[in-house]
Amino acid sequence: MQLQASFSFFLILTFCQELCSEPRRVSRKPLPPLCSLPVDKGQCQTMVLRWYYNTKSGRCERFGYGGCGGNENNFLNRNICRLTCRRS
């Protein structure tokens, strides 16, 4: 019985060492192209609170949108930004 327990422990230990010693690759979907665009306040002077995805911080952040022009990295709220630009 003791020999069987020792052998089981050995197998578990070997399995754990194999599993932990190999680097794990996490597959992540690529970022949609619009999320990589720089923040663009647009040409107009109205200041509207909007959200954009900041590739440096990896987060959705607020900015003041001028009301016209700009680019597609411009979301009405943080939740829409997060859902559009999440990678997992």
Backbone as XML, in Angstrom:
<?xml version="1.0"?>
<chain id="A" units="angstrom">
  <residue number="1" name="MET">
    <atom name="N" x="0.829" y="-1.197" z="0.000"/>
    <atom name="CA" x="0.000" y="0.000" z="0.000"/>
    <atom name="C" x="0.867" y="1.251" z="0.000"/>
  </residue>
  <residue number="2" name="GLN">
    <atom name="N" x="1.927" y="1.237" z="0.812"/>
    <atom name="CA" x="2.799" y="2.397" z="0.887"/>
    <atom name="C" x="3.527" y="2.611" z="-0.441"/>
  </residue>
  <residue number="3" name="LEU">
    <atom name="N" x="3.922" y="1.542" z="-1.100"/>
    <atom name="CA" x="4.583" y="1.630" z="-2.394"/>
    <atom name="C" x="3.644" y="2.227" z="-3.440"/>
  </residue>
  <residue number="4" name="GLN">
    <atom name="N" x="2.377" y="1.836" z="-3.400"/>
    <atom name="CA" x="1.393" y="2.360" z="-4.348"/>
    <atom name="C" x="1.174" y="3.854" z="-4.114"/>
  </residue>
  <residue number="5" name="ALA">
    <atom name="N" x="1.101" y="4.281" z="-2.860"/>
    <atom name="CA" x="0.927" y="5.695" z="-2.539"/>
    <atom name="C" x="2.139" y="6.498" z="-2.993"/>
  </residue>
  <residue number="6" name="SER">
    <atom name="N" x="3.339" y="5.954" z="-2.788"/>
    <atom name="CA" x="4.558" y="6.638" z="-3.219"/>
    <atom name="C" x="4.598" y="6.776" z="-4.734"/>
  </residue>
  <residue number="7" name="PHE">
    <atom name="N" x="4.196" y="5.725" z="-5.437"/>
    <atom name="CA" x="4.189" y="5.768" z="-6.896"/>
    <atom name="C" x="3.166" y="6.786" z="-7.398"/>
  </residue>
  <residue number="8" name="SER">
    <atom name="N" x="1.995" y="6.838" z="-6.769"/>
    <atom name="CA" x="0.966" y="7.814" z="-7.149"/>
    <atom name="C" x="1.468" y="9.234" z="-6.926"/>
  </residue>
  <residue number="9" name="PHE">
    <atom name="N" x="2.126" y="9.469" z="-5.803"/>
    <atom name="CA" x="2.692" y="10.779" z="-5.518"/>
    <atom name="C" x="3.726" y="11.147" z="-6.577"/>
  </residue>
  <residue number="10" name="PHE">
    <atom name="N" x="4.576" y="10.181" z="-6.953"/>
    <atom name="CA" x="5.591" y="10.404" z="-7.973"/>
    <atom name="C" x="4.950" y="10.809" z="-9.306"/>
  </residue>
  <residue number="11" name="LEU">
    <atom name="N" x="3.886" y="10.115" z="-9.703"/>
    <atom name="CA" x="3.210" y="10.436" z="-10.960"/>
    <atom name="C" x="2.602" y="11.834" z="-10.931"/>
  </residue>
  <residue number="12" name="ILE">
    <atom name="N" x="1.973" y="12.167" z="-9.822"/>
    <atom name="CA" x="1.368" y="13.497" z="-9.692"/>
    <atom name="C" x="2.446" y="14.571" z="-9.728"/>
  </residue>
  <residue number="13" name="LEU">
    <atom name="N" x="3.527" y="14.367" z="-9.020"/>
    <atom name="CA" x="4.626" y="15.325" z="-8.998"/>
    <atom name="C" x="5.215" y="15.506" z="-10.390"/>
  </residue>
  <residue number="14" name="THR">
    <atom name="N" x="5.439" y="14.411" z="-11.096"/>
    <atom name="CA" x="5.985" y="14.474" z="-12.455"/>
    <atom name="C" x="5.041" y="15.225" z="-13.388"/>
  </residue>
  <residue number="15" name="PHE">
    <atom name="N" x="3.754" y="14.941" z="-13.295"/>
    <atom name="CA" x="2.759" y="15.615" z="-14.121"/>
    <atom name="C" x="2.756" y="17.119" z="-13.848"/>
  </residue>
  <residue number="16" name="CYS">
    <atom name="N" x="2.789" y="17.490" z="-12.576"/>
    <atom name="CA" x="2.782" y="18.906" z="-12.203"/>
    <atom name="C" x="4.031" y="19.621" z="-12.713"/>
  </residue>
  <residue number="17" name="GLN">
    <atom name="N" x="5.175" y="18.977" z="-12.615"/>
    <atom name="CA" x="6.413" y="19.586" z="-13.093"/>
    <atom name="C" x="6.366" y="19.791" z="-14.604"/>
  </residue>
  <residue number="18" name="GLU">
    <atom name="N" x="5.844" y="18.829" z="-15.327"/>
    <atom name="CA" x="5.721" y="18.959" z="-16.782"/>
    <atom name="C" x="4.771" y="20.092" z="-17.136"/>
  </residue>
  <residue number="19" name="LEU">
    <atom name="N" x="3.656" y="20.145" z="-16.460"/>
    <atom name="CA" x="2.646" y="21.148" z="-16.742"/>
    <atom name="C" x="3.151" y="22.547" z="-16.433"/>
  </residue>
  <residue number="20" name="CYS">
    <atom name="N" x="3.847" y="22.700" z="-15.324"/>
    <atom name="CA" x="4.293" y="24.018" z="-14.889"/>
    <atom name="C" x="5.569" y="24.483" z="-15.586"/>
  </residue>
  <residue number="21" name="SER">
    <atom name="N" x="6.342" y="23.579" z="-16.144"/>
    <atom name="CA" x="7.614" y="23.977" z="-16.737"/>
    <atom name="C" x="7.464" y="24.501" z="-18.157"/>
  </residue>
  <residue number="22" name="GLU">
    <atom name="N" x="6.390" y="24.158" z="-18.838"/>
    <atom name="CA" x="6.195" y="24.626" z="-20.201"/>
    <atom name="C" x="5.417" y="25.934" z="-20.187"/>
  </residue>
  <residue number="23" name="PRO">
    <atom name="N" x="5.903" y="26.932" z="-20.938"/>
    <atom name="CA" x="5.160" y="28.190" z="-20.989"/>
    <atom name="C" x="3.800" y="27.972" z="-21.643"/>
  </residue>
  <residue number="24" name="ARG">
    <atom name="N" x="2.809" y="28.579" z="-21.083"/>
    <atom name="CA" x="1.463" y="28.451" z="-21.634"/>
    <atom name="C" x="1.204" y="29.622" z="-22.567"/>
  </residue>
  <residue number="25" name="ARG">
    <atom name="N" x="0.642" y="29.335" z="-23.696"/>
    <atom name="CA" x="0.286" y="30.375" z="-24.650"/>
    <atom name="C" x="-1.202" y="30.660" z="-24.510"/>
  </residue>
  <residue number="26" name="VAL">
    <atom name="N" x="-1.497" y="31.918" z="-24.334"/>
    <atom name="CA" x="-2.887" y="32.330" z="-24.223"/>
    <atom name="C" x="-3.283" y="32.924" z="-25.565"/>
  </residue>
  <residue number="27" name="SER">
    <atom name="N" x="-4.250" y="32.323" z="-26.202"/>
    <atom name="CA" x="-4.666" y="32.871" z="-27.489"/>
    <atom name="C" x="-5.657" y="33.996" z="-27.229"/>
  </residue>
  <residue number="28" name="ARG">
    <atom name="N" x="-5.363" y="35.118" z="-27.840"/>
    <atom name="CA" x="-6.237" y="36.275" z="-27.713"/>
    <atom name="C" x="-6.625" y="36.718" z="-29.110"/>
  </residue>
  <residue number="29" name="LYS">
    <atom name="N" x="-7.852" y="37.116" z="-29.256"/>
    <atom name="CA" x="-8.261" y="37.579" z="-30.571"/>
    <atom name="C" x="-7.587" y="38.920" z="-30.838"/>
  </residue>
  <residue number="30" name="PRO">
    <atom name="N" x="-7.309" y="39.213" z="-32.098"/>
    <atom name="CA" x="-6.648" y="40.482" z="-32.412"/>
    <atom name="C" x="-7.566" y="41.665" z="-32.127"/>
  </residue>
  <residue number="31" name="LEU">
    <atom name="N" x="-6.955" y="42.778" z="-31.853"/>
    <atom name="CA" x="-7.687" y="44.013" z="-31.598"/>
    <atom name="C" x="-8.309" y="44.497" z="-32.908"/>
  </residue>
  <residue number="32" name="PRO">
    <atom name="N" x="-9.600" y="44.868" z="-32.907"/>
    <atom name="CA" x="-10.191" y="45.415" z="-34.134"/>
    <atom name="C" x="-9.421" y="46.669" z="-34.571"/>
  </residue>
  <residue number="33" name="PRO">
    <atom name="N" x="-9.209" y="46.870" z="-35.866"/>
    <atom name="CA" x="-8.410" y="48.005" z="-36.348"/>
    <atom name="C" x="-8.868" y="49.360" z="-35.826"/>
  </residue>
  <residue number="34" name="LEU">
    <atom name="N" x="-10.169" y="49.564" z="-35.685"/>
    <atom name="CA" x="-10.641" y="50.872" z="-35.226"/>
    <atom name="C" x="-10.162" y="51.193" z="-33.814"/>
  </residue>
  <residue number="35" name="CYS">
    <atom name="N" x="-9.895" y="50.177" z="-33.010"/>
    <atom name="CA" x="-9.438" y="50.395" z="-31.635"/>
    <atom name="C" x="-7.985" y="50.868" z="-31.581"/>
  </residue>
  <residue number="36" name="SER">
    <atom name="N" x="-7.250" y="50.703" z="-32.678"/>
    <atom name="CA" x="-5.850" y="51.136" z="-32.724"/>
    <atom name="C" x="-5.701" y="52.564" z="-33.234"/>
  </residue>
  <residue number="37" name="LEU">
    <atom name="N" x="-6.797" y="53.169" z="-33.672"/>
    <atom name="CA" x="-6.726" y="54.549" z="-34.160"/>
    <atom name="C" x="-6.435" y="55.492" z="-32.998"/>
  </residue>
  <residue number="38" name="PRO">
    <atom name="N" x="-5.684" y="56.577" z="-33.259"/>
    <atom name="CA" x="-5.400" y="57.536" z="-32.182"/>
    <atom name="C" x="-6.657" y="58.322" z="-31.820"/>
  </residue>
  <residue number="39" name="VAL">
    <atom name="N" x="-6.674" y="58.844" z="-30.613"/>
    <atom name="CA" x="-7.809" y="59.671" z="-30.207"/>
    <atom name="C" x="-7.857" y="60.892" z="-31.134"/>
  </residue>
  <residue number="40" name="ASP">
    <atom name="N" x="-9.059" y="61.249" z="-31.588"/>
    <atom name="CA" x="-9.228" y="62.385" z="-32.503"/>
    <atom name="C" x="-10.442" y="63.181" z="-32.051"/>
  </residue>
  <residue number="41" name="LYS">
    <atom name="N" x="-10.212" y="64.397" z="-31.568"/>
    <atom name="CA" x="-11.288" y="65.229" z="-31.024"/>
    <atom name="C" x="-12.191" y="65.818" z="-32.098"/>
  </residue>
  <residue number="42" name="GLY">
    <atom name="N" x="-11.778" y="65.756" z="-33.362"/>
    <atom name="CA" x="-12.591" y="66.302" z="-34.447"/>
    <atom name="C" x="-12.343" y="67.791" z="-34.634"/>
  </residue>
  <residue number="43" name="GLN">
    <atom name="N" x="-13.039" y="68.371" z="-35.647"/>
    <atom name="CA" x="-12.792" y="69.768" z="-36.009"/>
    <atom name="C" x="-13.726" y="70.766" z="-35.327"/>
  </residue>
  <residue number="44" name="CYS">
    <atom name="N" x="-14.872" y="70.340" z="-34.871"/>
    <atom name="CA" x="-15.846" y="71.272" z="-34.301"/>
    <atom name="C" x="-15.520" y="71.611" z="-32.844"/>
  </residue>
  <residue number="45" name="GLN">
    <atom name="N" x="-16.220" y="72.618" z="-32.323"/>
    <atom name="CA" x="-15.904" y="73.152" z="-31.000"/>
    <atom name="C" x="-16.822" y="72.678" z="-29.875"/>
  </residue>
  <residue number="46" name="THR">
    <atom name="N" x="-17.878" y="71.933" z="-30.188"/>
    <atom name="CA" x="-18.758" y="71.412" z="-29.140"/>
    <atom name="C" x="-17.976" y="70.385" z="-28.332"/>
  </residue>
  <residue number="47" name="MET">
    <atom name="N" x="-18.133" y="70.382" z="-27.033"/>
    <atom name="CA" x="-17.424" y="69.383" z="-26.226"/>
    <atom name="C" x="-18.413" y="68.365" z="-25.688"/>
  </residue>
  <residue number="48" name="VAL">
    <atom name="N" x="-18.303" y="67.147" z="-26.210"/>
    <atom name="CA" x="-19.169" y="66.044" z="-25.823"/>
    <atom name="C" x="-18.285" y="64.962" z="-25.208"/>
  </residue>
  <residue number="49" name="LEU">
    <atom name="N" x="-18.695" y="64.443" z="-24.069"/>
    <atom name="CA" x="-17.928" y="63.376" z="-23.430"/>
    <atom name="C" x="-18.080" y="62.092" z="-24.234"/>
  </residue>
  <residue number="50" name="ARG">
    <atom name="N" x="-16.951" y="61.535" z="-24.657"/>
    <atom name="CA" x="-16.922" y="60.273" z="-25.394"/>
    <atom name="C" x="-15.814" y="59.392" z="-24.832"/>
  </residue>
  <residue number="51" name="TRP">
    <atom name="N" x="-15.732" y="58.175" z="-25.344"/>
    <atom name="CA" x="-14.742" y="57.195" z="-24.904"/>
    <atom name="C" x="-13.952" y="56.692" z="-26.099"/>
  </residue>
  <residue number="52" name="TYR">
    <atom name="N" x="-12.665" y="56.434" z="-25.900"/>
    <atom name="CA" x="-11.815" y="55.842" z="-26.934"/>
    <atom name="C" x="-10.951" y="54.767" z="-26.287"/>
  </residue>
  <residue number="53" name="TYR">
    <atom name="N" x="-10.453" y="53.841" z="-27.118"/>
    <atom name="CA" x="-9.573" y="52.792" z="-26.607"/>
    <atom name="C" x="-8.132" y="53.259" z="-26.731"/>
  </residue>
  <residue number="54" name="ASN">
    <atom name="N" x="-7.430" y="53.288" z="-25.605"/>
    <atom name="CA" x="-6.028" y="53.692" z="-25.558"/>
    <atom name="C" x="-5.165" y="52.433" z="-25.629"/>
  </residue>
  <residue number="55" name="THR">
    <atom name="N" x="-4.450" y="52.250" z="-26.735"/>
    <atom name="CA" x="-3.644" y="51.035" z="-26.907"/>
    <atom name="C" x="-2.475" y="50.984" z="-25.934"/>
  </residue>
  <residue number="56" name="LYS">
    <atom name="N" x="-1.984" y="52.135" z="-25.492"/>
    <atom name="CA" x="-0.852" y="52.145" z="-24.547"/>
    <atom name="C" x="-1.268" y="51.649" z="-23.171"/>
  </residue>
  <residue number="57" name="SER">
    <atom name="N" x="-2.421" y="52.088" z="-22.706"/>
    <atom name="CA" x="-2.882" y="51.664" z="-21.378"/>
    <atom name="C" x="-3.711" y="50.380" z="-21.444"/>
  </residue>
  <residue number="58" name="GLY">
    <atom name="N" x="-4.231" y="50.056" z="-22.637"/>
    <atom name="CA" x="-5.086" y="48.882" z="-22.775"/>
    <atom name="C" x="-6.457" y="49.081" z="-22.155"/>
  </residue>
  <residue number="59" name="ARG">
    <atom name="N" x="-6.878" y="50.351" z="-22.056"/>
    <atom name="CA" x="-8.160" y="50.665" z="-21.414"/>
    <atom name="C" x="-8.956" y="51.666" z="-22.238"/>
  </residue>
  <residue number="60" name="CYS">
    <atom name="N" x="-10.236" y="51.704" z="-21.972"/>
    <atom name="CA" x="-11.099" y="52.722" z="-22.557"/>
    <atom name="C" x="-11.019" y="53.957" z="-21.670"/>
  </residue>
  <residue number="61" name="GLU">
    <atom name="N" x="-10.790" y="55.103" z="-22.305"/>
    <atom name="CA" x="-10.615" y="56.354" z="-21.560"/>
    <atom name="C" x="-11.511" y="57.444" z="-22.139"/>
  </residue>
  <residue number="62" name="ARG">
    <atom name="N" x="-11.816" y="58.424" z="-21.300"/>
    <atom name="CA" x="-12.669" y="59.543" z="-21.707"/>
    <atom name="C" x="-11.882" y="60.566" z="-22.517"/>
  </residue>
  <residue number="63" name="PHE">
    <atom name="N" x="-12.600" y="61.259" z="-23.380"/>
    <atom name="CA" x="-12.021" y="62.419" z="-24.065"/>
    <atom name="C" x="-13.149" y="63.354" z="-24.459"/>
  </residue>
  <residue number="64" name="GLY">
    <atom name="N" x="-12.800" y="64.601" z="-24.741"/>
    <atom name="CA" x="-13.778" y="65.592" z="-25.174"/>
    <atom name="C" x="-13.856" y="65.608" z="-26.691"/>
  </residue>
  <residue number="65" name="TYR">
    <atom name="N" x="-14.980" y="65.164" z="-27.232"/>
    <atom name="CA" x="-15.189" y="65.121" z="-28.680"/>
    <atom name="C" x="-15.809" y="66.435" z="-29.126"/>
  </residue>
  <residue number="66" name="GLY">
    <atom name="N" x="-15.303" y="66.984" z="-30.221"/>
    <atom name="CA" x="-15.782" y="68.268" z="-30.726"/>
    <atom name="C" x="-17.148" y="68.230" z="-31.385"/>
  </residue>
  <residue number="67" name="GLY">
    <atom name="N" x="-17.659" y="67.068" z="-31.722"/>
    <atom name="CA" x="-18.999" y="66.969" z="-32.291"/>
    <atom name="C" x="-19.044" y="66.650" z="-33.775"/>
  </residue>
  <residue number="68" name="CYS">
    <atom name="N" x="-17.925" y="66.775" z="-34.495"/>
    <atom name="CA" x="-17.899" y="66.399" z="-35.911"/>
    <atom name="C" x="-16.488" y="65.960" z="-36.295"/>
  </residue>
  <residue number="69" name="GLY">
    <atom name="N" x="-16.422" y="65.153" z="-37.360"/>
    <atom name="CA" x="-15.115" y="64.646" z="-37.790"/>
    <atom name="C" x="-14.634" y="63.562" z="-36.840"/>
  </residue>
  <residue number="70" name="GLY">
    <atom name="N" x="-13.331" y="63.489" z="-36.698"/>
    <atom name="CA" x="-12.757" y="62.467" z="-35.828"/>
    <atom name="C" x="-12.612" y="61.145" z="-36.559"/>
  </residue>
  <residue number="71" name="ASN">
    <atom name="N" x="-12.551" y="60.063" z="-35.802"/>
    <atom name="CA" x="-12.436" y="58.734" z="-36.408"/>
    <atom name="C" x="-13.336" y="57.744" z="-35.666"/>
  </residue>
  <residue number="72" name="GLU">
    <atom name="N" x="-13.226" y="56.478" z="-36.024"/>
    <atom name="CA" x="-14.125" y="55.457" z="-35.466"/>
    <atom name="C" x="-13.803" y="55.042" z="-34.037"/>
  </residue>
  <residue number="73" name="ASN">
    <atom name="N" x="-12.642" y="55.420" z="-33.532"/>
    <atom name="CA" x="-12.297" y="55.109" z="-32.137"/>
    <atom name="C" x="-12.960" y="56.166" z="-31.258"/>
  </residue>
  <residue number="74" name="ASN">
    <atom name="N" x="-14.282" y="56.123" z="-31.239"/>
    <atom name="CA" x="-15.106" y="57.145" z="-30.612"/>
    <atom name="C" x="-16.415" y="56.459" z="-30.207"/>
  </residue>
  <residue number="75" name="PHE">
    <atom name="N" x="-16.584" y="56.256" z="-28.920"/>
    <atom name="CA" x="-17.728" y="55.484" z="-28.427"/>
    <atom name="C" x="-18.597" y="56.327" z="-27.501"/>
  </residue>
  <residue number="76" name="LEU">
    <atom name="N" x="-19.908" y="56.079" z="-27.547"/>
    <atom name="CA" x="-20.847" y="56.831" z="-26.716"/>
    <atom name="C" x="-20.654" y="56.582" z="-25.228"/>
  </residue>
  <residue number="77" name="ASN">
    <atom name="N" x="-20.243" y="55.369" z="-24.865"/>
    <atom name="CA" x="-20.019" y="55.080" z="-23.451"/>
    <atom name="C" x="-18.904" y="54.043" z="-23.295"/>
  </residue>
  <residue number="78" name="ARG">
    <atom name="N" x="-18.442" y="53.890" z="-22.080"/>
    <atom name="CA" x="-17.320" y="52.991" z="-21.801"/>
    <atom name="C" x="-17.675" y="51.529" z="-22.074"/>
  </residue>
  <residue number="79" name="ASN">
    <atom name="N" x="-18.902" y="51.153" z="-21.804"/>
    <atom name="CA" x="-19.301" y="49.765" z="-22.015"/>
    <atom name="C" x="-19.205" y="49.370" z="-23.489"/>
  </residue>
  <residue number="80" name="ILE">
    <atom name="N" x="-19.667" y="50.229" z="-24.381"/>
    <atom name="CA" x="-19.576" y="49.944" z="-25.821"/>
    <atom name="C" x="-18.109" y="49.862" z="-26.234"/>
  </residue>
  <residue number="81" name="CYS">
    <atom name="N" x="-17.283" y="50.760" z="-25.717"/>
    <atom name="CA" x="-15.843" y="50.734" z="-26.003"/>
    <atom name="C" x="-15.232" y="49.415" z="-25.546"/>
  </residue>
  <residue number="82" name="ARG">
    <atom name="N" x="-15.528" y="49.018" z="-24.337"/>
    <atom name="CA" x="-14.981" y="47.763" z="-23.795"/>
    <atom name="C" x="-15.422" y="46.549" z="-24.608"/>
  </residue>
  <residue number="83" name="LEU">
    <atom name="N" x="-16.691" y="46.489" z="-24.956"/>
    <atom name="CA" x="-17.204" y="45.351" z="-25.723"/>
    <atom name="C" x="-16.588" y="45.289" z="-27.117"/>
  </residue>
  <residue number="84" name="THR">
    <atom name="N" x="-16.370" y="46.445" z="-27.724"/>
    <atom name="CA" x="-15.799" y="46.498" z="-29.072"/>
    <atom name="C" x="-14.314" y="46.162" z="-29.071"/>
  </residue>
  <residue number="85" name="CYS">
    <atom name="N" x="-13.590" y="46.637" z="-28.078"/>
    <atom name="CA" x="-12.127" y="46.545" z="-28.090"/>
    <atom name="C" x="-11.540" y="45.511" z="-27.140"/>
  </residue>
  <residue number="86" name="ARG">
    <atom name="N" x="-12.350" y="44.635" z="-26.605"/>
    <atom name="CA" x="-11.785" y="43.616" z="-25.720"/>
    <atom name="C" x="-11.096" y="42.539" z="-26.547"/>
  </residue>
  <residue number="87" name="ARG">
    <atom name="N" x="-10.075" y="41.917" z="-25.969"/>
    <atom name="CA" x="-9.268" y="40.942" z="-26.691"/>
    <atom name="C" x="-9.505" y="39.508" z="-26.257"/>
  </residue>
  <residue number="88" name="SER">
    <atom name="N" x="-10.099" y="39.296" z="-25.127"/>
    <atom name="CA" x="-10.226" y="37.913" z="-24.650"/>
    <atom name="C" x="-11.453" y="37.240" z="-25.199"/>
  </residue>
</chain>
